[in-house]
Amino acid sequence: MSTTTTQTPSITVNGESTAIGDVAVHTSVLDWLRDQGLTGAKEGCAEGECGACSVLVARPGTDAPTEWTAINACLLPIAALDGQELITSEGLGSPEELHPVQQELAVRGGSQCGYCTPGFVCSMAAEFYRSTRTTSNGHCDHEHGPNGFDLHSLSGNLCRCTGYRPIKDAAYALGEPAVDDALAARRSAPPPPPVATAIAVEGAEFLRPADLAEVLEVLAESPKAQILAGSTDVGVEVNIRGVRKPLVVAIDRLTELREFSYGPDEIRLGAALTLSEIERLLAGRVPLLAQMFPQFASRLIRNGATIGGNLGTGSPIGDTPPALLALDASLVLSSRRGERVVPLADYFTGYRQTVKAADELIRTIVIPLPIEPLTAFHKIAKRRFDDISSVAVGYAVDVEDGVVRRARIGLGGVAATPLRALATEQALIGKPWTERTVREAAAVMAAEGTPMDDHRASSSYRSAMLGQSLLRFYAEGVSA
């Protein structure tokens, strides 16, 4: 089965419509742009870790109809942008007429060799155009400038020679877009709608079906198809491991997978919502997730990565599973055969293995309400941001009259699958919420899972960090 389209696949780049052409299905946005002569974006890592390839795409906004969103061009196939709008560093300004971001970087010494600069320019421009950023919002802390600039927007951009102080100075010097700024005005109009796409080149095929029913038909007939959402995991497989599956099916813009609702009894998160979208839609109403989001990779990755994709990989070191396990989340799985609801605690069955059948998709993540009053997310990694977890822990605890009534603890990085710390939970429930109880439970928690030795951490370190995490959680609650 294949999706049909009545138009030649094309993309609007820097205001001009350009045919995508007869390129291989797995050709990245970065490689395609460079073949067009737009060489500002660079390949530094091919894994979405350095940001040298950052570009802007017009996406549905949470606070405005359109949001200029920075993404890693090295990870996404160009076929996934059929019918969409893209801006590169060349489209933001020229040597004769610099964009405000380019101007500030230039005058404040924000570039030396310049290899990473175009990526910084695009990521900084995305924050410059964020509709809720204002120069009078009162922010001024170690992660925000007086102009409301959020440094997390640059967390996925690395620079080896300039140093970050002049780059930060440039970011904090930005004002608001001028009244005649065309890209700022573009935010008030809807983004391009998703386009049903069918591209077949050299024995490989890329499909963007028109709706969920059509996707499920494709999966029923081709269960080994590669599902593509944010491509933050798939893109690495393509670039680093050379994986080239013959059928790629894009689902990231399906309306049925982009549901969002809050309360009164549950939160429903569509599987194709990006982590950045969920972060903004929840607006801090789930403190556990609000703590997790900034620690999940980088803003560039969160702008593309979907919550369903993070769960769909079945990785034991994903950051969302520990948090969602603590929140007692369930998954709605869809196939042509119908739908079923699976508690997340029952979803993982082995290393990168789950109960999801090959012809099923994660449609919705459901979080019951109310949420326990004591929550936290702890991530132990070598870097504070933009790193993979050695250990990740999500907590949701209810203490009433000094006694633990309910406790759920989700763990990541300590076994072949994400898991609940069931023994630790039982060591807490019904006990007084005291340091003695917590120390006894911490000894139990240190033995949860089967902590392994790898290049990120040793087994003994992971065990020690599990116990220390629970003690820290208690100390944070007492001092709050």
NORLIN-V452877 format. One record per residue. RES is the residue in one small letter. SS is DSSP state (@ for helix, = for strand, . for the rest). NEAR is the number of other C-alpha atoms within 8 Angstrom. Layout:
BEGIN
<<RES SS NEAR> <RES SS NEAR>>
END
This chain:
BEGIN
<<m . 5> <s . 6> <t . 11> <t . 7> <t . 8> <t . 4> <q . 4> <t . 6> <p . 12> <s = 12> <i = 14> <t = 12> <v = 12> <n . 11> <g . 8> <e = 6> <s = 8> <t = 8> <a = 8> <i . 11> <g . 6> <d . 5> <v . 7> <a . 8> <v . 12> <h . 9> <t . 11> <s = 12> <v @ 12> <l @ 12> <d @ 9> <w @ 10> <l @ 10> <r @ 10> <d @ 7> <q . 6> <g . 6> <l . 10> <t . 7> <g . 8> <a . 16> <k . 11> <e . 9> <g . 8> <c . 7> <a . 11> <e . 12> <g . 14> <e . 10> <c . 12> <g . 15> <a . 16> <c . 15> <s = 16> <v = 16> <l = 14> <v = 12> <a = 13> <r = 10> <p = 10> <g . 8> <t . 9> <d . 6> <a . 10> <p . 12> <t = 14> <e = 14> <w = 12> <t = 10> <a = 13> <i = 12> <n = 13> <a . 12> <c . 14> <l . 16> <l . 13> <p = 12> <i @ 12> <a @ 12> <a @ 8> <l @ 9> <d . 13> <g . 12> <q . 13> <e = 13> <l = 12> <i = 13> <t . 14> <s @ 13> <e @ 10> <g @ 10> <l @ 10> <g . 10> <s . 9> <p . 5> <e . 4> <e . 6> <l . 11> <h . 9> <p @ 7> <v @ 14> <q @ 10> <q @ 9> <e @ 13> <l @ 14> <a @ 9> <v @ 7> <r . 10> <g . 10> <g . 14> <s . 10> <q . 7> <c . 6> <g . 7> <y . 7> <c . 12> <t @ 9> <p @ 14> <g @ 16> <f @ 13> <v @ 11> <c @ 14> <s @ 16> <m @ 12> <a @ 9> <a @ 13> <e @ 11> <f @ 12> <y . 12> <r . 9> <s . 8> <t . 5> <r . 12> <t . 9> <t . 10> <s . 7> <n . 9> <g . 8> <h . 9> <c . 9> <d = 6> <h . 5> <e . 8> <h = 12> <g . 14> <p . 12> <n . 16> <g . 14> <f . 12> <d = 9> <l @ 10> <h @ 9> <s @ 13> <l @ 12> <s . 12> <g . 15> <n . 13> <l . 10> <c . 9> <r . 5> <c . 6> <t . 11> <g . 9> <y @ 8> <r @ 6> <p @ 12> <i @ 13> <k @ 9> <d @ 9> <a @ 13> <a @ 13> <y @ 10> <a . 8> <l . 11> <g . 6> <e . 7> <p . 8> <a . 5> <v . 4> <d . 5> <d . 8> <a @ 6> <l @ 7> <a @ 8> <a @ 9> <r @ 8> <r . 12> <s . 8> <a . 8> <p . 8> <p . 9> <p . 9> <p . 6> <p . 8> <v . 8> <a . 11> <t = 13> <a = 12> <i = 10> <a = 9> <v = 10> <e . 5> <g . 6> <a = 11> <e = 12> <f = 14> <l = 14> <r = 13> <p . 13> <a . 10> <d . 9> <l @ 10> <a @ 7> <e @ 9> <v @ 12> <l @ 14> <e @ 10> <v @ 11> <l @ 13> <a @ 10> <e @ 7> <s . 8> <p . 9> <k . 6> <a . 11> <q = 8> <i = 8> <l = 11> <a . 12> <g . 12> <s . 11> <t . 13> <d . 7> <v @ 9> <g @ 13> <v @ 13> <e @ 10> <v @ 11> <n @ 11> <i @ 8> <r @ 7> <g . 7> <v . 7> <r . 6> <k . 8> <p . 8> <l = 10> <v = 12> <v = 13> <a = 13> <i . 13> <d . 10> <r . 9> <l . 11> <t @ 7> <e @ 9> <l @ 15> <r . 12> <e . 12> <f = 8> <s = 7> <y = 7> <g . 7> <p . 5> <d . 7> <e = 11> <i = 12> <r = 12> <l = 13> <g = 14> <a . 15> <a . 16> <l . 15> <t = 13> <l @ 13> <s @ 10> <e @ 10> <i @ 10> <e @ 12> <r @ 9> <l @ 7> <l @ 8> <a . 8> <g . 9> <r . 6> <v . 9> <p @ 9> <l @ 12> <l @ 11> <a @ 12> <q @ 10> <m @ 13> <f @ 10> <p . 11> <q . 11> <f . 11> <a . 12> <s . 15> <r @ 13> <l @ 17> <i @ 13> <r @ 13> <n . 13> <g . 13> <a . 14> <t = 14> <i @ 12> <g @ 14> <g @ 12> <n @ 12> <l @ 11> <g @ 7> <t . 7> <g . 13> <s . 11> <p . 13> <i . 12> <g . 12> <d @ 11> <t @ 10> <p @ 12> <p @ 18> <a @ 16> <l @ 13> <l @ 16> <a @ 14> <l . 11> <d . 12> <a . 13> <s = 11> <l = 13> <v = 13> <l = 14> <s = 13> <s = 11> <r . 10> <r . 5> <g = 6> <e = 8> <r = 7> <v = 8> <v = 10> <p = 10> <l @ 12> <a @ 9> <d @ 8> <y . 10> <f = 13> <t = 9> <g = 8> <y . 9> <r . 11> <q = 8> <t = 9> <v . 8> <k . 8> <a . 5> <a . 7> <d . 11> <e . 12> <l = 9> <i = 12> <r = 14> <t = 14> <i = 14> <v = 12> <i = 12> <p = 11> <l . 9> <p . 6> <i . 8> <e . 9> <p . 7> <l = 10> <t = 11> <a = 11> <f = 13> <h = 9> <k = 10> <i = 9> <a . 11> <k . 7> <r . 6> <r . 7> <f . 10> <d . 12> <d . 10> <i . 7> <s . 13> <s . 14> <v = 15> <a = 15> <v = 15> <g = 17> <y = 15> <a = 15> <v = 13> <d = 11> <v = 11> <e = 7> <d . 4> <g . 7> <v = 11> <v = 15> <r = 10> <r = 9> <a = 12> <r = 15> <i = 16> <g = 17> <l = 15> <g = 18> <g . 14> <v . 16> <a . 12> <a . 10> <t . 15> <p . 16> <l = 12> <r = 12> <a . 13> <l @ 8> <a @ 9> <t @ 13> <e @ 11> <q @ 7> <a @ 11> <l @ 14> <i . 11> <g . 7> <k . 9> <p = 9> <w . 11> <t . 6> <e @ 7> <r @ 6> <t @ 12> <v @ 13> <r @ 9> <e @ 9> <a @ 11> <a @ 14> <a @ 9> <v @ 12> <m @ 14> <a . 12> <a . 8> <e . 12> <g . 8> <t . 8> <p . 13> <m . 9> <d . 8> <d . 6> <h . 5> <r . 8> <a . 9> <s . 11> <s @ 9> <s @ 7> <y @ 8> <r @ 15> <s @ 13> <a @ 9> <m @ 11> <l @ 13> <g @ 13> <q @ 9> <s @ 10> <l @ 11> <l @ 11> <r @ 8> <f @ 9> <y @ 10> <a @ 8> <e @ 8> <g @ 8> <v @ 6> <s @ 5> <a . 4>>
END
